[in-house]
Amino acid sequence: MTDQPKCKREKHQSQDDMVNLKDNISRFDDLKFNRRAFLKTAVGATVALGLSTLPFSVKAFLGDFDEERELVEIAKLDDLPQGSSITFNYPTEKDPALLIHTKAGELKAYNSACTHLMCPVFYEKESEVLLCPCHQGYFDLNNGHPIAGPPQRELPLIEIEVQNGVVYAVGRKIRHG
């Protein structure tokens, strides 16, 4: 007998990569690690993650939250005449804020750190605006939006309530737009 291979296209004689891969084929691995199995796993994981967040989505949609609003006393309304302002800290002791009693009798509260470079913002009684003296930034008293100078973002609004002649801070809204 000769040592000649029976087939002309054997591993040692062919340069074709597909022929050289015939020894690497394993039917078990081919069935286990194919595109269909990968897609089934990916879709299954996506559905499982989606279903796991469903209760939170429903709760958020229905607004079923037990909000306990913490009232933080700012000042007595009698101690704040119309056309004046006072400073306080909210929501933490490191966050300066400003409560304004306008000439028209409205109460407005904003965080008093300028949105440009965090300089303090003051109430200017004569023109009824909020002024940042560092770079001449002006904010609208009614909504906290910048009206002049370098600031581009509005001041964070502090929600307030008046109960029995006392002004309380009850929340903060950071708005964009």
N, C-alpha and C positions, 0 to 999 in steps of 0.2 A: 504494500500500500504506500501511497505517496502522502507526504505531509502537505499537500496542496489543499487549500480550502475548497469546500464544495460549492460555495457561492462566490461569485465574483465580488459582491459588495459586502464585505465583512468589515468589522471594526478597524482592523489594522490597515486595510487597503483603501478605504474611502476617506475622503476629506470632507464629505457632507456631514454637517453637524447633526441633522435629524437622524441619520443612521447610527451615529455614535451614541445617541441618547437611549437606544433601545434597552440598555441594561439598567437605566435609572427609573424605569416605569414600575410603579407599584400600584396595583389596582385599588388597594385599600386607601392609600394616600390620595389617589386621584379622585375617589368618591368623597373623601372627607374634606379635602382642601380645594374646592372648585369655586367658580364664581357664584353659582346658585346657592351654595352653602353660605358663602360670605354675605350675599345679599339678604338671605333669610335672617342671619344673625343681626345684620345692621338694621333691618326693618323691625325686627323683634325688640331690639334694644331701644330704638326710637319710640315705638309704641309704649313700651314699659315706662320710659322716662316721662312721656306725655301723660300717661294715666296716673303716675305718681304725683304729678303737680296739679291734677284736676281739682282736688278738694280746695287747694289754696286759690285757684283761679275762680272757682264758684264763690268762695267766701269774699274775695276782693270784688267780684262783680256785684254781689248782693249788698255789699257794704256792711256785712255782719261783723262789725268790730265793736268791742266794748272799750270805747275810748274813755279813759279817765283823764280828764283835763286837769292839769295841775295849775291852780291859780297862784300867781306870784304877785304879791301886792307891790304896786309902784308908788302910789301917792293917794292922798285924800283929794277929792275934787275941789274942796274948798281952799286947799293950799296952792292950787294952780289956777290963777286968774287967766282970763282970756288974753291972748297975745303973748303968752309966756311959755317957757319950756323947762323941763328938768331932765337931768341925766340919770340913768340907772343901768344896771347890768342884766342882760337877758340873752340867751337862755342859761348861760353860765356866768360866773363872776369875771371871766376874762373877756366877755363880749359886751362892749359899751353900746348903749342904746339911748334914744332920745324920745321923750314924750312931749308932744306939742299940743297946746290948747290954742287953736287958731282964733283970729279976731272974730270969725263967724260963729265960734262956739263949738267947733268940731274937735274931736280928739284924734290925733294921728301919732303913730309910733313906728320908728324905724331903727334898725341897727345903725349906729352913728360912725362906723368906720367906712371911709370913702372906698368905693369899689375900684379906684385907680391905684392908689398906693397906701391904702389903709390909714390915711390921715384922719383926724377927727372932723366930723361934720357938725356945724352949728346952725341953729335957727336964726334967721335974719328977720326980725319983726317988721321992719319998715316995708320990705318988698315981699314978705311972706314966701321966702324960698329957703332951701337948705344950702348952706355954703361950705365948701371945703377950701380953706384959705391957702393950702399948700400950693395948688396949681390953678386956683380960680375955677374950681368945678362947682357947678350949680345943679341942684336937683329940684324937681317940682314937688311942692309940699303935698299936693293932693294924691300923688301916686308913687313918688320916689324915683321917677325916671330922670335921667340926666338931661338937662336942657342947654348946658354950655360947659365948655372946658374939656379936658381930656377923658373924664369918666365915660365908659361905654355901656356899663351895666347899671341897672337900677339898684337902689338900696333894698336889702331884705326887709319885708314888712313884718311888723309884730302885731299880731291880733290882740285886741284889748276888749275888755268888758268892764262895765261900770255896775257895781252892786252895792247898794246902800251907801252911796256917796264915796266909794273907794274904787280906784282904777286898778284893774288887774291885767297882767299879761297872761294870755292863755295859749299862745302858739306863735309860730314863726313861719313865714312863707318866703322861700327863695324863688323868685320869679325870673323868667327869661323872656323878654319880649316886651 
